[in-house]
Amino acid sequence: MADVNVDVLIIGAGPTGLGAAKRLNQIDGPSWLILDSSDKAGGLASTDVTPEGFLYDVGGHVIFSHYKYFDDCIEEALPKPEDWYDHQRISYVRYKGLWVPYPFQNNISMLPKEDQVKCIDGLIDAALEARVANTKPSNFDEWIMRMTGEGIANIFMRPYNYKVWAVPTTKMQAAWLGERVAAPDVKANVRNVILNKVAGNWGPNNTFRFPARDGTGGIWIAVANTLPKEKVRLGKQGTVNKIDGEKKIATLADGTTVKYENLISTMPVDKLSATLGNDELVQLSKGLYYSSTHVIGVGIRGERPERIGDKCWLYFPEDNCPFYRATIFSNYSPHNQPEASVKLPTLQIADGSKPSSSEAKEGPYWSIMLEVSQSTMKPVDEENLLRDCIQGLINTEMIKPEDEIVSTYHRKFDQGYPTPSLEREGVLTQLLPKLLDMGIYSRGRFGSWRYEVGNQDHSFMLGVEAADSIVNGAVELTLNYPDFVNGRKNTERRLDQGPVAAKLPTRSK
Ligand SMILES: Cc1cc2nc3c(=O)[nH]c(=O)nc-3n(C[C@H](O)[C@H](O)[C@H](O)COP(=O)(O)OP(=O)(O)OC[C@H]3O[C@@H](n4cnc5c(N)ncnc54)[C@H](O)[C@@H]3O)c2cc1C
C-alpha cells in the first residue's frame, strides 16, 4: 500500500508540469498531484535575485506564443495591464566593432565592403546550387551552406552557432529548423547593399512582453498559484528519488510513496531513466546530447549609456568574448534592478582594479545578463568565466573599463540546451514509446528533448496535451508534429470553453 494514490502523478513544476496540472485541474476528472524538488515553481524558466537586488532569468527568456490556451493561462495568472511591459525587439549582432541589425544574414549591407563581397558571392553560389539540389541537407552545416553560402557561413552562421550550441554545425541535424532561421533573399540583399539600406524586422518575436515584477519566474509562480495548494508539493516533500516502473510507485525524498496510474515526467529523460533504474533506457538515453548554460549577470552603477540605448538582446559570434548573447535585462523592467535611491558599494572597477572607496553610494543602476555555453566539445574555464565575461564586455564596448560594478552573478545550469544531434531522433523514437508502454509520458524541454518545441509555450502545451492524451486519447500534436504547430495559430483549446469543447483528433484505438 502506498501513502498516496493518484490517477496522474506529475513530476516537475516547470512550464510542462504546470501545463499538465492546469489541464487536469480544468478537466476535473482524474485525481492528480504535482511535485517539484525545487522550493519554487518555474524550473528553467525561474528567476534569481542577487543579494544587491538584481534579477536574472536563466538566460534571455522571451515569450512568443503559438497557442491560445497558453495565452489564456498566462493572462489568468497575471491579468492586470500593469503586470507587463511591452517591448519592441531591438536586436543586433556585434561584428568587427559594428552593430549589424538582426537577422545578420538579411543585413549584409551593414558589413565592410570586403565582407559584403564574400557574402554576396556565397549567396549567389547557394542560389544556383539550390536550383539543382534534389536532396534534403543531411546536417545543419549543409543547411547553412545551402541557405546562405560560404561567406555568411564563415563570418556568422558557423562561429555563432558553435558558440550557442557548443557543438560543431556538422554534428547537428537540420530537420529541427522550421521557422527559426531567416532565409536570406538574394535579390533583396543585393538591393540593400546597393542602396545601403537595412532589412525590416523579421520573424516571430519582433514584439514581446515581459513581466513587470519578479522576472520570467514570476509568471510561473503566478500560474502555480492558480492551482489548488494541496495538490502542489515543492522541496524535499516534492523530490522524487526512485520510481518503480512496474509497480507504478514513486518514492519521495521524505519517504512518502505515491502510487499512480499514469506518470507525466518533465525531468530530463536521461535522469528519469536512471531514477527508474532501467538499464536499457539508461543505455538508450546516453545517445542524447546536451549543452550546459552559464548565466552571468553584471550590475553597473550609472545611467544606461547612450551606446546601449533600448537594445534588448545582442549576439556575439566573434572570439573576443566568451558569451554568445547579452541581454540588457534592466531594459525589460525597472524592477529588474534596485531603485536609484538604494545605496550599494562598488565591488570592483570593470578593468579588474579595486574601487578607491568601500562607501555605499546611490544608483541609478543598469544590468547586463550573459549566456555562455559549455559541452564536452566546448570546454569553458569555469573558475575565471566571470572575469573573462567582464573583459569580453569591455572588448565589445558594452561597458567601459572605468565602470563601477556593484553586483555580479554566475550560475551554471548543467542541462541548458537539448542538442538536435544527428542521433537524437534515433534515440527518441525508441525511448519515448518504451516509456509510454509503462504509462510514463516523458515530456518537456529535456523530458522529450526536442529543442524546436522546447520553449515555454511549447513546453506548457506538451504538458496540456499529455493530460488530454491520458484523459481523452487526444493526439499530442506538439510532440509529434513540431512544424505543424509552429506554422499556425493553435486555437483549439481555450481555458473558458471547457476541457472537451475542442474537437481534438484522437488516437485510433
Ligand atoms: C538559456 C535558456 C534560454 C531560454 N530562452 C527561452 C525563451 O526565450 N523563450 C522561451 O519561451 N523559452 C526559453 N527557454 C526555455 C524554457 O526555459 C523552457 O521551455 C522551460 O523551462 C522548460 O520547461 P519544462 O517544464 O519542460 O522543464 P524545466 O523547466 O526544466 O522543469 C523541470 C522541473 O522538474 C523538476 N525536477 C527534476 N527532477 C526532479 C525530481 N527528481 N523530483 C522532482 N522534481 C524534479 C525540476 O526542479 C524542474 O523544476 C530557455 C531556456 C534556457 C535554458
The ligand as a Gaussian input file, in Angstrom:
#p B3LYP/6-31G(d) Opt

LIG

0 1
 C       19.288000      29.603000     -21.684000
 C       17.829000      29.392000     -21.941000
 C       17.120000      30.333000     -22.676000
 C       15.760000      30.135000     -22.931000
 N       15.064000      31.090000     -23.620000
 C       13.729000      30.968000     -23.808000
 C       12.974000      31.966000     -24.463000
 O       13.496000      32.997000     -24.860000
 N       11.641000      31.773000     -24.612000
 C       11.003000      30.664000     -24.151000
 O        9.779000      30.564000     -24.273000
 N       11.693000      29.676000     -23.533000
 C       13.035000      29.806000     -23.361000
 N       13.743000      28.817000     -22.721000
 C       13.065000      27.540000     -22.434000
 C       12.309000      27.459000     -21.127000
 O       13.132000      27.698000     -20.036000
 C       11.751000      26.034000     -21.128000
 O       10.752000      25.969000     -22.101000
 C       11.096000      25.574000     -19.909000
 O       11.702000      25.933000     -18.717000
 C       11.018000      24.046000     -19.967000
 O       10.079000      23.645000     -19.075000
 P        9.989000      22.162000     -18.543000
 O        8.900000      22.180000     -17.564000
 O        9.926000      21.241000     -19.696000
 O       11.396000      21.842000     -17.864000
 P       12.101000      22.533000     -16.629000
 O       11.857000      23.987000     -16.631000
 O       13.500000      22.041000     -16.669000
 O       11.339000      21.895000     -15.386000
 C       11.559000      20.605000     -14.936000
 C       11.296000      20.581000     -13.448000
 O       11.452000      19.257000     -12.960000
 C       11.980000      19.322000     -11.669000
 N       12.605000      18.043000     -11.318000
 C       13.676000      17.455000     -11.902000
 N       13.979000      16.308000     -11.279000
 C       13.079000      16.153000     -10.286000
 C       12.864000      15.154000      -9.285000
 N       13.651000      14.080000      -9.198000
 N       11.843000      15.321000      -8.423000
 C       11.026000      16.404000      -8.509000
 N       11.194000      17.365000      -9.417000
 C       12.200000      17.253000     -10.307000
 C       12.984000      20.463000     -11.748000
 O       13.254000      21.001000     -10.464000
 C       12.273000      21.451000     -12.664000
 O       11.559000      22.429000     -11.945000
 C       15.108000      28.972000     -22.462000
 C       15.837000      28.034000     -21.711000
 C       17.168000      28.227000     -21.461000
 C       17.915000      27.214000     -20.651000

